[in-house]
Amino acid sequence: MIDPRRLRVLRALADHGTVTAAAAALHLTPSAVSQQLAALESEAGHPLLVRKGRRVSLTPAGSLLVTHAHVVAAELERAQATLDALASGTAGRVAVAAFASAITQVVAPALAALKERSIELSVRDAEGHESVRLLLDGEIDVAITEEHRTTERFTRFPLYTEPFDVVLPPGREASGPVDLASLADEDWVVTLPGNPLRDVVEMACAQAGFTPRIRHTSDDFRAIEALVAAGAGVALAPRNAVSGVKAVRRAVAGVAPLRRVVAAVRQGSEDHPLIRAVLDELRP
């Protein structure tokens, strides 16, 4: 019989790729993780991981077992939510991670109403990829992130959609919406490779008939706008991204690219009374 407690170790190894990182996420020692894995492999009757230096990857049996582990974890979350609801647990603390503009847009406005309901939010500033990791590791209860960053292990609740705007240096003011094709010969400031928002920018430029000439990169929109304000190039940035610098923003002519923002929770936890109350306040 497989011990379901050891499935959590396998999921952490699949998520993090090394014994050391999985141990840190689980608040265990690396030796304890290795012992749990050895016991789980014995119970399963199959090798579950392949080691390549310090990194590990799943065997076919490991991938199959992780799929079942996700189902088990979701059911355990759902069972805990049901018990908490039965006990009428309507007061407590909920941990939320969100990127800066989402904190401004939806988290901060919800604080007062939740406080009146005896619900305290613990808010953490984290970019989308980081909040997803924190949610997977059980360090937070709700992640506010871009829709494309979520996985099938989460239940998602749409919050808002915002367009991207053109960001221009001072002195390059446009009187109205900007046609992206007019920026084909400009230097561009974009997010780093692997950031899905970079794909949004490159696709928008391709639809306008050109490939952006990328000169500078950053995953921080404050840094992107600071570079643009310094004359380093032009950019596309989500409308609500907070910068505080004096770059010029203009709408995109025609159909603008969009960022869809969601609240994500681990499957099964959406019925927890505290999490449900927070989701109700966050959603429009």
SVG drawing of the C-alpha trace seen along z (x, -y; Angstrom):
<svg xmlns="http://www.w3.org/2000/svg" viewBox="-21 -67 47 71">
<polyline fill="none" stroke="black" stroke-width="0.4" points="0.0,0.0 1.3,-3.4 1.6,-5.9 -0.1,-9.1 2.2,-11.2 5.1,-10.2 3.4,-11.4 3.9,-15.0 7.7,-14.3 7.4,-13.0 5.4,-16.0 8.0,-18.4 10.8,-16.6 8.8,-16.8 8.2,-20.6 11.7,-21.5 14.0,-19.1 16.6,-18.6 16.5,-16.9 17.9,-20.0 15.2,-22.3 12.5,-19.8 13.7,-19.4 13.7,-23.2 10.2,-23.5 9.0,-20.7 11.0,-22.0 12.9,-18.6 16.5,-17.6 17.8,-16.2 18.5,-12.9 14.9,-12.7 13.6,-13.4 15.9,-10.6 14.6,-8.2 11.0,-9.0 11.6,-8.5 13.3,-5.2 10.4,-4.0 7.9,-5.2 9.8,-3.4 9.7,-0.2 6.0,-0.6 5.4,-1.3 7.6,1.5 9.1,-0.8 12.0,-3.3 10.4,-6.7 13.3,-9.1 16.3,-9.3 19.3,-11.2 21.4,-13.4 24.0,-15.0 22.2,-17.0 19.0,-17.1 16.3,-14.5 13.6,-13.7 10.5,-11.4 10.5,-7.9 7.3,-6.8 6.2,-5.2 7.0,-8.4 5.0,-10.6 2.0,-8.3 2.2,-8.3 2.5,-12.1 -0.7,-12.4 -2.5,-10.3 -0.7,-12.4 -2.3,-15.6 -5.8,-14.0 -5.1,-12.7 -3.8,-16.2 -6.9,-17.9 -9.2,-15.5 -7.4,-16.1 -7.7,-19.9 -11.4,-19.4 -11.9,-17.2 -10.1,-19.8 -12.3,-22.6 -15.4,-20.6 -14.4,-20.0 -13.5,-23.7 -16.9,-24.7 -18.6,-22.2 -16.9,-23.9 -18.0,-27.3 -14.5,-28.6 -15.2,-32.1 -12.3,-34.0 -8.6,-33.7 -5.7,-34.6 -5.3,-34.0 -1.9,-34.3 -2.0,-36.0 0.7,-36.7 0.3,-39.1 2.4,-41.3 2.5,-45.0 -0.2,-46.4 -2.6,-43.6 -2.0,-44.5 -3.0,-48.0 -6.0,-47.0 -7.7,-44.3 -5.9,-43.2 -5.6,-46.5 -9.2,-47.6 -10.4,-44.3 -8.5,-44.6 -11.0,-46.8 -14.1,-44.7 -12.3,-41.5 -11.1,-43.0 -14.8,-43.7 -15.4,-40.0 -12.5,-39.1 -10.4,-37.9 -6.8,-39.1 -4.8,-39.0 -1.1,-38.3 0.0,-40.0 3.3,-39.1 4.6,-41.0 5.6,-38.3 5.7,-38.2 3.5,-35.6 6.0,-32.8 7.0,-33.2 3.4,-33.2 2.7,-30.0 5.7,-28.3 4.6,-29.6 1.1,-28.2 2.4,-24.8 4.6,-24.6 1.7,-25.5 3.3,-28.7 0.3,-30.8 -3.4,-30.2 -4.2,-32.5 -2.0,-33.5 -2.9,-36.4 -1.2,-35.9 -1.5,-35.9 -3.9,-33.3 -1.2,-31.6 1.0,-30.8 -1.5,-28.6 -1.6,-24.8 -4.4,-22.1 -3.6,-21.7 -5.2,-25.1 -8.8,-26.4 -8.8,-29.8 -11.2,-32.8 -11.0,-35.6 -10.3,-39.0 -9.7,-41.5 -8.3,-42.0 -6.0,-44.9 -4.6,-46.0 -1.0,-46.7 -0.1,-50.3 2.8,-51.7 5.5,-53.3 7.4,-56.1 10.3,-58.4 9.5,-62.0 9.4,-64.2 7.9,-61.4 4.3,-62.2 1.6,-61.0 -1.7,-62.7 -3.7,-59.5 -3.5,-55.7 -0.2,-54.5 0.0,-52.1 2.6,-49.5 3.8,-49.4 5.1,-53.0 7.6,-51.6 9.2,-49.0 12.5,-50.9 12.8,-51.6 14.9,-49.9 12.7,-47.9 12.8,-47.1 11.1,-43.8 10.9,-41.2 13.4,-38.3 13.3,-35.2 10.9,-32.6 8.6,-35.3 5.2,-34.7 4.6,-38.5 7.6,-38.7 5.7,-36.3 2.7,-38.7 4.9,-41.6 6.6,-39.7 3.3,-38.4 1.8,-41.9 4.8,-43.2 4.6,-40.2 0.9,-41.0 2.0,-44.6 4.4,-43.3 7.8,-43.5 10.2,-41.8 11.2,-44.1 14.8,-45.1 15.4,-44.1 18.2,-46.1 17.3,-45.9 15.6,-43.3 14.0,-43.3 11.2,-41.4 10.5,-44.5 8.1,-46.9 9.4,-49.8 12.9,-49.1 11.5,-48.8 9.7,-52.2 12.8,-53.8 14.9,-52.6 12.3,-54.0 12.1,-57.3 15.9,-57.5 15.6,-57.2 16.8,-53.6 13.8,-52.5 10.1,-51.9 8.0,-49.2 4.7,-47.6 3.5,-47.4 0.3,-46.4 -1.8,-49.4 -1.9,-49.1 1.8,-48.3 3.0,-50.9 6.2,-52.7 6.4,-56.2 8.7,-57.4 8.0,-59.9 7.7,-57.7 4.7,-58.5 1.9,-55.9 -0.4,-55.7 -3.1,-53.2 -2.4,-50.7 -4.3,-51.5 -6.6,-48.7 -6.7,-45.5 -4.4,-45.8 -2.7,-42.7 -4.2,-41.8 -3.1,-40.5 -5.7,-38.3 -5.3,-38.3 -6.8,-35.5 -6.9,-34.4 -5.6,-30.8 -6.0,-28.4 -5.0,-24.7 -7.7,-22.4 -10.0,-21.4 -9.2,-24.5 -11.7,-26.8 -14.5,-25.6 -12.6,-26.5 -14.8,-29.2 -11.9,-31.7 -10.6,-31.3 -14.1,-31.5 -14.6,-34.8 -11.4,-36.2 -12.2,-35.2 -15.6,-36.8 -14.1,-40.1 -11.3,-40.0 -13.6,-39.3 -15.6,-42.2"/>
</svg>
